Amino acid sequence: HAVKRNRVKRLVREAWRRNKSEIVVKCEEQKITFDFALVYTATIILSYEEIEKKIKQLSLRLNKDYFHDEDNSTTAS
């Protein structure tokens, strides 16, 4: 089980690392901090592309809900 768990952790970390910059910039601009905990609940290991898609959806949702980003609110689904 450890091999699968570590693979999921690597995939999620990489997807987050590549897609967090917009959120980090907005947090710095507004001088706020966030602590993120991502919980992987799927019973199968998704592909990197699917995980990255979910991380991007999370980013859009955070922008909409916490930063009231009007530009991204129409693209979030």
C-alpha positions in Angstrom: 0.0 0.0 0.0 2.9 2.4 0.7 4.0 2.3 -3.0 0.5 3.4 -4.1 0.2 6.0 -1.3 3.6 7.5 -2.2 2.8 7.7 -5.9 -0.5 9.6 -5.2 1.4 12.0 -2.9 4.0 12.6 -5.7 1.3 13.2 -8.3 -0.7 15.6 -6.1 2.4 17.5 -5.0 3.6 18.0 -8.5 0.1 19.1 -9.8 -0.2 21.5 -6.9 3.4 22.9 -7.4 2.7 23.6 -11.0 -0.7 25.3 -10.4 -0.4 27.1 -7.1 1.3 30.3 -8.3 -1.9 32.3 -9.1 -3.3 31.6 -5.6 0.1 32.4 -3.9 0.3 35.7 -5.8 -3.2 36.7 -4.7 -2.6 35.7 -1.1 0.6 37.9 -1.1 -1.2 40.8 -2.7 -4.0 40.7 -0.1 -1.5 39.8 2.7 -3.4 36.7 3.8 -2.2 33.2 4.5 -3.8 29.8 3.8 -3.0 26.4 5.0 -4.0 23.7 2.5 -4.6 20.1 3.1 -5.4 18.0 0.1 -7.1 14.7 0.8 -7.1 12.1 -1.9 -10.3 10.0 -1.5 -10.4 8.0 -4.8 -10.0 4.3 -4.5 -8.0 4.2 -7.8 -4.9 6.1 -8.8 -6.0 8.7 -11.3 -3.6 9.8 -14.1 -1.5 12.9 -13.6 -3.6 14.7 -16.2 -6.8 14.0 -14.2 -5.3 15.0 -10.9 -4.0 18.3 -12.5 -7.4 19.0 -13.9 -8.9 18.6 -10.4 -6.2 20.9 -8.9 -7.0 23.5 -11.6 -10.7 23.3 -10.7 -9.8 23.8 -7.1 -7.8 26.8 -8.0 -10.7 28.4 -9.9 -13.0 27.7 -7.0 -10.6 29.3 -4.5 -10.3 32.3 -6.7 -14.1 32.6 -7.0 -14.9 32.0 -3.4 -12.1 33.8 -1.6 -10.8 36.4 -4.0 -14.0 37.2 -5.8 -12.2 36.8 -9.1 -14.8 37.8 -11.7 -12.6 36.7 -14.6 -12.5 33.1 -13.5 -16.1 32.8 -12.3 -17.4 32.2 -15.8 -14.9 29.5 -16.6 -15.4 27.5 -13.5 -17.8 24.5 -13.8 
